[in-house]
Amino acid sequence: MTALRFVKGHGTENDFVVVPDPDGLLDLAPGLVAAICDRRAGLGADGLLRVVRCAADPEAKPWADEATWFMDYRNADGGVAEMCGNGVRVFARYLVESGLEQPGELRVATRGGVKTVRFEANGDVTVDMGPAAFPGPDGVEVRAGGHTWPAVSVSMGNPHAVVFVADLAQPGDLRQPPEVRPTFPHGVNVEFVVERGPRRIAMRVHERGVGETRSCGTGACAAMVVAARRHGASVPVTYDVEVPGGRLRITERSDGHVELSGPAVLLASGELDPRWVAAHR
């Protein structure tokens, strides 16, 4: 048995366990991922980021000509997810600080496509999330805390239902999923949003497979594009998005692509005991 190496990081307190697996040799079963992300009996995290070369992972080989590295993202419950905006920034920070990539601009493959990431002079990391899509269904409603609101369905490579509320306390406890109708076949992230001023919003989020998190990068992008459209804002347009874990800056460019900027922090590294890992496979 060999120890499992890890790095712990976060983006506006949306936290992740980063697991290097460049040659695609690890078997990260859902139960093991969930155990690692458990906040009482494991390391604790909102999700896990496996760092693997595109050429070494069958799922990522179609992107091998566009990117060297694949972000294999798993939610805290062990389920596979398409994309994570805060996660890809932490992933890029790991690539640079571990010497696998050079600072500047790099490309990362995700299940939501290949994303371009750049490092800003102020230390923030920016990722081009691509354009927002509005795939429907129409007439979405969200119920939480005894209230019901209409919602807008947005895709940022993963599904979101964006709700504007009078007060962020209205949804109540978001550890359990809000009720969403009609249902989304693969689940949905739900953002509850208030306006704080011109081009400034705040939000809370329930992430599928996780619960309420301190931040959600794709959710902040989804909330921003809905807010901009509510006011008929012309592009390019930039919003500050306040989340419980800090602040993100979202820009919708003239070409429709949405850029997510914010901090990405690595704070610890270590090894998981191989006996513990074996017990949770």
N, C-alpha and C positions, 0 to 999 in steps of 0.2 A: 504494500500500500504506500502511496505517496501523498504528501500533503497537498491541499488545494490552495494555491496562492490567490490573494484578493487585494483590491484597493477599494477604500470607501470614499465616496464623493457625493457632492450635491450641487444642484443649481437652484438658487432661491429656496433652499431647504426641501426640495424634492430630491430625496436621497436614493443612492444606488450602490449596489455592490458590483464592482467591475472585476470580471474574472478573465485573465489572459489565457487564451487557448489558440495560439497562432496557427497550429497545425491541425486543428479540429479533432483532437484526440479525446476530449472530455465527453462523458455521458451525463448531461445535466437533465435528469428526469424531473418532471413537474414536482414530485414530492420533495426532492432535494432542494430545488429552487425555493419552494415554499418554506422549507425548514431554515434555509439560510436567511430568508427575508423576515422570518418571525422575530418580532421585536422583544419577546421575552426569552425565548429559548434558542434564538439564533443571533446573527449579527444585526438584523433589523434593517429594513429598507423598503422603499416603495416599489423597487424592481431590481432586476439583475441584468447587467450588460456583459455578454460574452464577446470577447475580442478575438475574432478569427479571420484569417485571410480568406478572401473571396474564393481563391483557387482551391482552398482546402475544405470548403463547405458546399455540398451538392446544391443546397438551396440558393447559395449566393453566386455560383459559377456564371450565371447569365450576366452578372455585372462585372466580371473579372477584368474586362477590357476598359472599364470606366473607373474602377476604384480598386485599391489594394485590400481594404479592410471592410468587413461586414459587421454591423452592430446587430447581434442576435439578442433582441430585447424580450425579456420575460416579465410579466406582471408579478406582484408579490404572491399571488395564489398559484404561481407556476405556469399560468397560461401564456401562450405566445401572443405577442401584440405586434401591430404593423409599424408603429412609429412612436417616438417620444422626443419632443423638442428639447426639454431640459436634458434628457438622457444623451442625445447625440452631441450636445455641447460638452458634457462631462466626458463622454467617450473620446472626443477630439482632444480634450485637455490631457487625457491619459496617453493618447498616442504621442503627443509632443513631449510630455514630461518623462515618458519612458524611453524616448529616443527612437521610437518607431517611425515618426514623421517629423518634419521640420516645421517650425512656426511659419505662419503666413496664410496661405489658402490650401485647403486639401479637400478631398472628396471621400465621403463615407457612404457605403451601401447600406440600405435599410430595407425592410419589407415594404416600406412606402416609397421606394425608389432611391436613387443616388442623390445625396444632399451635399451641397457645397458649403464648407465652413471656413470662416476666416477669424483671425485673432486681431483684436483691436488694440490701439496704442494704450488705451486706458485699462487693459487687462480683461475686458469683457470678450465673450465669444459670440459671434453672430452666425446664424445658420439660415440659408435660403430654404424655406420650407415648401417652395413651389406655390402654385395658386390655390386659393380656397375653392371648393366646389360646393354646390347646393343640390345634392342628389335627391332630396326629399326623404321620406314621404312628407306631404303637406299635412297640415292640421295636427301636428304633434302637440301633445299636452303633457305637462309634467306636474306631478303631485308630490308635495313634501310639506311636513310641518302643518298639515291641515289646510294648506292652500293649493290651488290649481292655477297654473299659468300656461299660456301658449308658448311654444318654443320653436326655434328655427333649427332645422337640421343642416349641419355643416360638416364637410369632410376636409380634414387636413392630412389625408393619408390614413386617418382613423376617424371613427364616427363621434360626432358631438351633437348635443342638444343644448342650445343657448337660450337662457331664460333671463329676462330683465325683471327685477324685483324692486320693491320700494325700500327694503332694508335687508342687509345680508343676514340678519338674524332670523328672518321669516322662514327659511327652509328647515330650521331646527337641526337636529342631530343628523349628520350625513355619513355616519359610519355604515349605515345600511343604504342600499341603492334606492333613490327616489323611484316612484312609480312613473313609468313612461308609456304612453299610448299614442300610436300603435307601437308594439314592441320592435326592437331592432334585433335581427337574427343572431348577431354576434355581440350583443351588448352595446352600450353607449356611455360615453362620458357626459356628465351633465354639469354645465356651468351656470351659476347664479350670479348675475351681474348687476351692479348699480353704477350710475354715472356720478363722477366726483367733480366734474368741471369740463371745460373745453378740452377735447381730446385726452381725457383722463377717465379711466374706469377702474373699478375694483371688483374682485370676484372671489367666490368660493367654488370648489369643484369636488364632485364625487367621481373618482376614476374607477372604471369597471375593473373588477378583479383586485382592487386595492382598498377602496373606501375613500374618505376625505383625505386629501393630501394638502401639503403646505403650498404647493404650486403645481401648475401643469402648463408646459410650454405650448403644446398644440391647442390646449383649451384656451390659453390667453390669445393665441392667434385667431381662433374661431370667434371668441368674444369680440375682439377688436374689429374684425371685418363686418360683423353684424352691427356693431355700434356705428361704424363709419357709414354703413348703408342707411341706418335709421336717420342720419342727419344729411344724407345726400352729399357726403364729402367727396371731393374730386381727388384723384391720385396724382402724384404721390402724397401719402398722408401718414403721419406718425402719431401713435398713441402711447402714453404711459399706462401700464396695466399693473395695478397694485394687487398682490397676492399675499396671503398670510405670511409667507416666507421672504418677502422683499418686493422688488419692483423689476418688471421686465419692460423692454421697449420694443414695440412692434411697428413695422413700417410696411404698408402695402405700396409697392413700387408701381411705376407707370405701366410696366408689362404685366401687372397682375400678380406677380410673385410676392409672397409675404416673407419678410425677414424678422427673425426673432433674435434679440440681443439681451445679454445678461451675464451675470457671473457664473463661473464653473470652477468648483473648488475640489481639490483632492486633499484629504485630511488624515488618512491612515492607511497602512498596509500591513499585511501579515499572512499567516497560513492557518487554514482550518485543520484541526487534528484529523488525520486519515481515518482513525477509528470512528469518529463522529460522522464523517462523510459516508463511510461504509454502512453505518447503521441507518442512514436516511436515504439510501439509494432505492 
